[in-house]
Amino acid sequence: MGKVDVRQRPKRHEFDTKISVVISEAIERSGLDIDTQPELVEQVVGKAIDRGSKNASDVVVRSLFKAAPRMLRRRRRDERKWRRQIRKYWGEAFNIYRMLLVACHEVGEAFDFDHRPPDTEPFPPLANAMLGLQARAVQVALDVLTLLENGLGQGALGRARTLHEIAVAACVLSEQRSPGTNPDLAERFLDHQIVSTRKDARQYQDNADAIGYEKFTDDEMKEFEDSFERVKTKYGSEFCKDNGWAAVLNGGSAPTFRRLEELASMSHLRSHYAWASHEVHADSKGWQQNIGEWDGVLYRSTGGTLSGLADPAHMAAIALNNVTLSLIMCTDEGPDTESLIVMRVLTQLVDRVGDASIEAHRRVEALGGSSVHDG
């Protein structure tokens, strides 16, 4: 994205000269002899360098703020040009994705309206859990779209991974809706946040002094512990592990996420999930995935590209649809005729996102190495 105007930067030799002058003056003021008192001179020089580097850094900061308005205007202008280039190739796919996003948002609104109890009554656990998951899925799907519209496919892939996790949980809960089939599963899911909250509170308490934050009071920590002990007594020790809310579906043992995928009939998406996980973790595979090649030139990406946007778009669309279909299916009576039509419409939109994304990807591939990177 444009070259940096070096005229806006203080010249390096100005800093070097400033530090050299500070060192020379410090030695001169000390009256020490460099040949006979080298250790004392070294101490003086060290202190002088500290002062000189601070002065130099102050100069850099002042220069940056002076140059900032012009630099930021140029940066924003280049970003607008970049986003127009992305829309040129990906606009249709992203428009269909947004249509899906809006449709799923409206499905969630309609479900909330149709199933909301009177103000004096709480939401039934299953409807409450499913609405919360679907609302979060819509939000994360918007995260994905925002990243895609800026050419940040790797970041979008990481958020699509989160969407897949939400879809797995939603499908597992929805499929247990039948009367008499683990009727308290949704309540277990909602109560499991107590386990996570206690774990987070303990970690925070350990780190509070080091980061200069105020610790929880003894009474607050006792409240976390009491709540934890309550759900542990109610559901058992396996409940207190990761994914322990679903232990009742796994012979009493807390399942792995892979096992949850199996329960949700989503094992076929495991490879995509594993691939996307590298965009979340700081492993060497993620490092390798950030290296690309165009026209025989290797690069390490620090911004957006026109390529690599199809998979996260389609993966996110599939996951968002799975969450929304699970919401529609979670009632005891099942979907009505109107809901069945909505489900078919959403599925068609997902397919259209995939088709349009593939077409955009092919158009970008045809460019070769020209004009495909943001900076």
GIBEL-V169331 format. One line per field, one symbol per residue. ss: DSSP state (~ for helix, > for strand, _ for the rest). psi: psi as a letter, one per 40 degrees, with the letter a starting at -180 (. if undefined). Layout:
ss=???
psi=???
This chain:
ss=_____~~~___~~~~~~~~~~~~~~~~~~~_______~~~~~~~~~~~~~~~~~~~~~~~~~~~~~~~~~~~~~~~~~~~~~~~~~~~~~~~~~~~~~~~~~~~~~~~~~~~~~~_________~~~~~~~~~~~~~~~~~~~~~~~~____~~~~~~~~~~~~~~~~~~~~~~__________~~~~~~~~~~~~~~~~~~~~~~~~~~~______~~~~~~~~~~~~~~~~~~_~~~~___~~~~~~_______~~~~~~~___~~~~~~~~~~~______~~~~~~_>>>>__>>>>____>____~~~~~~~~~~~~~~~~~~~~_______~~~~~~~~~~~~~~~~~~~~~~~~~~~~~_______>__
psi=giihheeehiidddddddddddddddddddeihddefdddddddddddddddddddddddddddddeddddddddddddddddddddddeddddddddddddddddddddddddehiideiihiddddddddddddddddddddddddeeegddddddddddddddddddddddefdhheggeeddddddeeddddddddddddddedddefihiiidddddddddddddddddeidddeiheededdeffeihiidddddddeffdeeddddddddeedifidddddeehihhfehiihheaiieifedddddddddddddddddddeeideiiadddddddddddddddddddddddddddddedbehfeig.
